[in-house]
Amino acid sequence: MKILITGGAGFIGSNLALEIQNRFSNFKITVLDDFSIGVRENLEGFKGEVVKGSIEDTKLINSLKNKGFEIIFHQAALTDTTVEDEDLMLRINLEGFKNILSLGKASNSKVIYASSAGVYGNGPVPMKESQQLSPLNTYALSKVKADQLAMDFARAQNLEIIGLRYFNVYGQNEVHKRKSASMIWQLFSKMREGLSPKIFKYGEQLRDFIYIKDCVEANIKAMEVTESVIINVGTGKAVTFNRIIEILNGVLNTNLSPIYFDNPYDFYQNLTLADTNLSEKILGFKAKYTIEEGARDYVGSK
């Protein structure tokens, strides 16, 4: 089977490429990345083809139409939620996605793409795929539009397109994301230096954190889905930032107290929590790692 992974040198893309390579010996994997965010170090041990280029490059994408890809995992995106340039965000996350859908149509590929829990904003919880969306920033807006585009395209072109609405993913190969890396990494990187972690007042914000290994498993299970659908990828459980600090103190054998400061953002999600009924029913997926297990597996050996 021939597979294309866009954003393949990034956080989720690189983990996905390496896991598929390790699990399926008969799969031929091509990674596409412009390395504007992703890094080659994330692909250490990868044996497939690496194509340097952007999803915005229509000529490049057209050149891939004769490659015979059967599945496209679309992970490439601008994910910085603080970017306010709507034109830039939509050009990458929407117009670039259109190129990938065009490639999917030309090669009759199944397209599995990354959406985001950001589309729910501060809507009711647990967050269901069918509820009204209320994006709070340009990134979330771009994902709302991408979801709409994907399902319209699937109906019009009779193509299998599966959108995975990631909740708060953390794990290996995210360091290059810097300020966009998970809160778990942000806190750990300070605490391992003996510095008190800084969080918004008063640390009771709740997040549905999902470990990268679970996220990759959801993508792999999506290969077997035979309908076009958008599905949450979360744990169905939320923990506070204060609890994350407690867990990291346990991993590091420290006793660091948080420093609280005012939240400067008016587009902040105070709570994310996935309704996992659809993911269990359609994907046959349920997260295996608790936040305690995932955090220890992730940072315990660093």
Buried (B, 14 or more C-beta within 10 A) or exposed (E): EBBBBBBBBBBBBBBBBBBBBEEBEEBBBBBBBBBEBBBEEBBEEBEBEBBEBBBBBBEBBEEBBEBEBBBBBBBBBBBBBEBEEEEEBBBBBBBBBBBBBBBBBBBEBBBBBBBBBBBBBEBEBBBBBEBEBEBBBBBBBBBBBBBEBBBEBBEEBEBBBBBBBBBBBBBBBBBBBEEBBBBBBBBBBBBBEEEEBEBBEEBEBBBBBBBBBBBBBBBBBBBEBEEBBBBBBBBBBBBBBBBBBBBBBBBBEEEBEBEBEEEEEEBBBEBBBBBBBBBBEBBEBEBEBBBBEBBBBBBEEE
